[in-house]
């Protein structure tokens, strides 16, 4: 029989030790690195792992292909490659699949543009008015419930994400669910994305949900005088914006970098010092939130079309 292209000799694997200090807040990026390493070497305790193929070279070029990464973070990711605990073939595949997922997300953006890009704006206005109707928003608590399993199923079936990057996204999805425990600053770039990050919540019973309506089911939630529903509508319009741009790119170097919070996971200090450079999963968290927003937006648009076709 022909020898397999890639095999893992378990007896030659190094002992895996957790690099995360016990005093560090839970679910930070170091936790993701350890979690993926453990799942990979344990043979796949995560339902979405299982390596299939690898790219031999070109990790630095793949990092540069991620347009939503700031220049400083791209440099930090390249510098961190030599210190990364993952095998080089795993790193290559993860970055290749990051590029591939973004390409597919750009290709299917048109699915969310129809309502927002009509020439006469009548459908857009009708949809917004429908979103604000009490008979509509009283259903939000029931409609907007999304489990982690449903999100991973969407990634696997719609975008064909498996293997090493599937393991990464499993861990990152858990990180997003417990994001408050990381004590990281917000990942978002721009007011619209950051507002959506604020209203996206996770509950063990209902999964991911949107903080739009109070527990009584009829009262909209305010945020400093503005309804959270406004933030959600702006996010849906942002998803349906023209072009294929997925995520806003933030400031990176020069004077803009000085304004970033110290320790920002998407813009770390000392990027020119390769010894201090480290990997960040902020861009993966942003992609996960974008996918969640798209799944919620698609559901709401389908409900609107049903109401138009079968008015009460």
FENKADA-V686158 format. One record per backbone hydrogen bond with DSSP energy under -1.0 kcal/mol. CO is the residue of the C=O (numbers start at 1). NH is the residue of the N-H. Records with the same first field share a line. If there is no record, write none. Layout:
# FENKADA-V686158
CO = NH, NH
This chain:
# FENKADA-V686158
9 = 12
10 = 13
21 = 24
28 = 32
29 = 33
30 = 34
31 = 35
32 = 36
33 = 37
34 = 38
35 = 39
36 = 40
37 = 41
38 = 42
39 = 44
46 = 49
58 = 62
59 = 63
60 = 64
63 = 66
65 = 67
66 = 69
70 = 74
71 = 75
72 = 76
73 = 77
74 = 78
75 = 79
76 = 80
80 = 83
87 = 91
88 = 92
89 = 93
90 = 94
91 = 95
92 = 96
93 = 97
94 = 98
95 = 99
96 = 100
97 = 101
98 = 102
99 = 103
100 = 104
101 = 105
102 = 106
103 = 107
104 = 108
106 = 109
108 = 111
109 = 112
110 = 113
113 = 117
121 = 125
122 = 126
123 = 127
124 = 128
125 = 129
126 = 130
127 = 131
128 = 132
130 = 133
133 = 136, 137
134 = 138
136 = 139
139 = 143
140 = 144
143 = 145
146 = 208
147 = 151
148 = 152
149 = 153
150 = 154
151 = 155
152 = 156
153 = 157
154 = 158
155 = 161
162 = 166
163 = 167
164 = 168
165 = 169
166 = 170
167 = 171
168 = 172
169 = 173
170 = 174
171 = 175
172 = 176
173 = 177
174 = 178
176 = 179
178 = 181
179 = 182
190 = 194
191 = 195
192 = 196
193 = 197
194 = 198
195 = 199
196 = 200
199 = 211
201 = 209
203 = 207
207 = 203
208 = 146
209 = 201
210 = 212
212 = 221
214 = 217
219 = 214
221 = 228
223 = 226
226 = 223
227 = 230
228 = 232
229 = 233
230 = 234
231 = 235
232 = 236
233 = 237
234 = 238
235 = 239
236 = 240
238 = 241
256 = 259
257 = 260
261 = 264
264 = 267
270 = 273
273 = 276
281 = 285
282 = 286
283 = 287
284 = 288
285 = 289
286 = 290
287 = 291
288 = 292
289 = 293
290 = 294
291 = 295
292 = 296
293 = 297
294 = 298
295 = 299
296 = 300
297 = 301
298 = 302
299 = 303
300 = 304
301 = 305
302 = 306
303 = 307
304 = 308
305 = 309
306 = 310
